[in-house]
Amino acid sequence: MAPSPLTATPQLLSLLENLHSQSLTQESKIEWTSLPGQTSNEFDNIMRDKFIALDQDKCELIYHLLRSLNATTIVEAGTSFGVSTIYLALAAAQNASRSGNTKGRVIATEKEPSKAEIAQRNWSQAGNEIEGVIDLRIGDLRETLASDLGTVDFLLLDIWTPLALPALKLVEPHFRPGAMIIADNTLKAGSGYEELFAYVDAPESRFHRVTMPYAGGLDMIVYE
Ligand SMILES: C[S@@+](CC[C@H](N)C(=O)[O-])C[C@H]1O[C@@H](n2cnc3c(N)ncnc32)[C@H](O)[C@@H]1O
C-alpha cells in the first residue's frame, strides 16, 4: 500500500487514524436500513453523537486533489466532528504557504452546536498548521453559507442529501472556473441525489461530473 499522501506530523496522522477508527466503530452499530427520513428530528437525534466521517481513502484523495488544484478557499457542507475538515484545512494551509500571498480558508458548516464543539476540540489537537484556517459556521447552512464566501476553489458535499442542491446553489455564484465539487455516497444514496444530478447534468449547466468507484460512489463535479 502507498504511504499516506499527507504532508503531516506523525502525531496528526495518528490522530486521524484514531478518529476514523472511532467513526467506523460507531457506524458498524448503526442499523442503516431502519433509519428515519433525513429531514426528521428523529434522524437528527440518532446522528447527534455520531461522527459519520468521510472514509479515510476519500479524505486522502481529496487532500491530494486540493494540493494539485492549489485550492485555498474551500467550503465544507457538513462538518460533524470535523474529521474531513482537518484534511481540507491542512491542504488549504499548505497551498497558501506555497503561494506565499494568501491565507488558506475552510468554511465549515455544522448545524448541531454539540457536534461543532467536538469538532473544535478535535481541531485543537491537530496542531499549529491548521490554526486560524477554519471558519466554522454553526447553524443551518442554508443561512450560514448565504454570505461572505469569497472566490471558492472547492466544495465538499458530505451532507444529508436533501441539503446537497441548496448548498451547491449557494456556493455556485462564487466558484472560480475550474472549481471542483466532491459529493459522497452518490451511488448508495443515489435516489437522494436525483435533484442535484438533474441540475448538474442539465444541458445549460456549467457543471460536468464523473462517478468514481469509491465505496457507495463518489462524484467529482467540475465547474467550467
Ligand atoms: C456526514 S456528516 C459530515 C461528516 C464530516 N464531513 C466528516 O467527514 O467528519 C453530515 C453533517 O451535516 C450536518 N448537517 C445536517 N443538516 C445540516 C444543515 N442544514 N446545515 C449544516 N449542517 C447540517 C449533520 O449534523 C452532520 O453532522
The ligand as an SDF file (V2000), in Angstrom:
LIG
                    3D

 27 29  0  0  0  0  0  0  0  0999 V2000
  -21.9810   13.0950    7.0330 C   0  0  0  0  0  0  0  0  0  0  0  0
  -21.8380   14.2280    8.3030 S   0  0  0  0  0  0  0  0  0  0  0  0
  -20.3600   15.1110    7.9240 C   0  0  0  0  0  0  0  0  0  0  0  0
  -19.0920   14.3510    8.2040 C   0  0  0  0  0  0  0  0  0  0  0  0
  -17.8200   15.1700    8.0620 C   0  0  0  0  0  0  0  0  0  0  0  0
  -17.6900   15.7330    6.7400 N   0  0  0  0  0  0  0  0  0  0  0  0
  -16.6050   14.3230    8.3540 C   0  0  0  0  0  0  0  0  0  0  0  0
  -16.0380   13.7070    7.4410 O   0  0  0  0  0  0  0  0  0  0  0  0
  -16.2150   14.2280    9.5210 O   0  0  0  0  0  0  0  0  0  0  0  0
  -23.0590   15.4280    7.9090 C   0  0  0  0  0  0  0  0  0  0  0  0
  -23.2520   16.5180    8.9580 C   0  0  0  0  0  0  0  0  0  0  0  0
  -24.0830   17.5460    8.4060 O   0  0  0  0  0  0  0  0  0  0  0  0
  -24.8100   18.1360    9.4660 C   0  0  0  0  0  0  0  0  0  0  0  0
  -25.9750   18.8340    8.9370 N   0  0  0  0  0  0  0  0  0  0  0  0
  -27.1770   18.2920    8.5970 C   0  0  0  0  0  0  0  0  0  0  0  0
  -28.0190   19.2430    8.1620 N   0  0  0  0  0  0  0  0  0  0  0  0
  -27.3360   20.4270    8.1970 C   0  0  0  0  0  0  0  0  0  0  0  0
  -27.6540   21.7690    7.8570 C   0  0  0  0  0  0  0  0  0  0  0  0
  -28.8680   22.0930    7.4000 N   0  0  0  0  0  0  0  0  0  0  0  0
  -26.7120   22.7270    7.9930 N   0  0  0  0  0  0  0  0  0  0  0  0
  -25.4640   22.4020    8.4640 C   0  0  0  0  0  0  0  0  0  0  0  0
  -25.1110   21.1300    8.8190 N   0  0  0  0  0  0  0  0  0  0  0  0
  -26.0190   20.1530    8.6870 C   0  0  0  0  0  0  0  0  0  0  0  0
  -25.1680   16.9580   10.3560 C   0  0  0  0  0  0  0  0  0  0  0  0
  -25.4560   17.3790   11.6680 O   0  0  0  0  0  0  0  0  0  0  0  0
  -23.9260   16.0770   10.2380 C   0  0  0  0  0  0  0  0  0  0  0  0
  -23.0700   16.2730   11.3400 O   0  0  0  0  0  0  0  0  0  0  0  0
  1  2  1  0
  2  3  1  0
  2 10  1  0
  3  4  1  0
  4  5  1  0
  5  6  1  0
  5  7  1  0
  7  8  2  0
  7  9  1  0
 10 11  1  0
 11 12  1  0
 11 26  1  0
 12 13  1  0
 13 14  1  0
 13 24  1  0
 14 15  1  0
 14 23  1  0
 15 16  2  0
 16 17  1  0
 17 18  1  0
 17 23  2  0
 18 19  1  0
 18 20  2  0
 20 21  1  0
 21 22  2  0
 22 23  1  0
 24 25  1  0
 24 26  1  0
 26 27  1  0
M  CHG  2   2   1   9  -1
M  END
$$$$
